[in-house]
């Protein structure tokens, strides 16, 4: 006994009413024996493929943000930015071209990293818009929203179960996950995110990820997958404040580096007279800070009495680094705390949470004048909160600390919790500049020539 494959012409459905195969129903039944496992199972008719694709994309759009990001295309992206130096123009152009190439044939994973406002979300949305315009199915969703959607399936009135939604997310043809790292850090959230991305990793399903986080801050199991160079193409964008229409770093209003623009490595002087021991000490630390500036990793603490050159060397590091990393932040601790307090004012244009997050995630942070004692309980707690984040994420950080000796005893007495982080020799290198703090004069040290 067989079952006919033709539909009923008078039926309404997703198919073409004039289709000679299904008659408008949009599906057909295979002509097979009753004993065949496919007997009675409907399959989409060829005339309904466009309807099914559009329906599935509407389902994905209901989860994601594409309707709000329709204007974020490759045509509206400025691949040279505005007012960027040539090197950053080149990096932004390369990221643009690589993203366009990926959108034409999504294979593997594409990871866009960089600071706030550099154009990551625009490029990720442009990939999705180009792919769906060509007939593909894509889901663009913020990491926190994705987890909220999953949680919502536990509600009694949810239109689909957790398993149904999770399966759809795991197997969507192209998943674009924006702002990885902004999601909740609960164990449940981290586990679901890992399960989702681990499935796509094992199946090699096309995935685009954007994040402001350095890789070392990402959950270790997920980080190991993101480091797979055979699957993941990583693009790091240095073009600061792409959205702002110019070369304006979001941290620039905080930074005091322009006040120290003359404090470079070439301008650092070592006394030509006096103690040979002092001269060797300054030369050694000068070399250490120069090496650190070439490749900032871990923490560096410059210790010594006021006036021995700590701030000069710290500023020299920041001035050198900002040629390759525009989001380096050089700020004195008192100024930093003033900015945090100002964020509570009704007229503040940036909220306290956003301001603290910007400082916590600065690619390179130079904190000048971390002096023991004299701070309020609130100030100590904010500093500890900031340093805890950078301690756990191992982000490059430089300190200048006024001390009367080569150790942190004074800081330990005043701020023991902060001192304990800076005392960790596995992360932080301590350099004690000898001298009484008298103005230095003598020959200039020339480096990097």
Buried (B, 14 or more C-beta within 10 A) or exposed (E): EEBEBBBEEEEEBBBBBEBEBBBBBBBBBBEBEEEEEEBEEBEBBEBBBEBBBBEBBEBBBEBBBBEEBEEBBBEEBBBBBBBBEEEBBBBBBEBBEBBBEBBEEBEBBBBBBBBBBBBBBBBBBBBBBBBBEEEBBBBBBBBBBBBBBBBBBEEEEBEEEBEEBBEBBBEBBBBBBBBBBBBBEEEEBBEBBBEBBBBBBEEEBBBBBBBBBBBEBBBEEBEEBBEEEEBBBBBBBBBBBBEBEEBBBBBBEBBBBEEBEEBBBEEBBBBEEEEEEBBEBBEEBBEBBBEBBEEBEBBBBBBBBEBBBBBBBBBBBBBBBBEBBBBBBBBBBBBBBEBBBBBEEEEBEBEBEBBBBBBBBBBBBBBBBBBBEEBEEEBBEBBBEBBBBBBEBBBBBBBBBBBEEEBBEBBBEBBEEBBBBBBEEEBBEBBBBBBEBEEBEEEEBEBEE
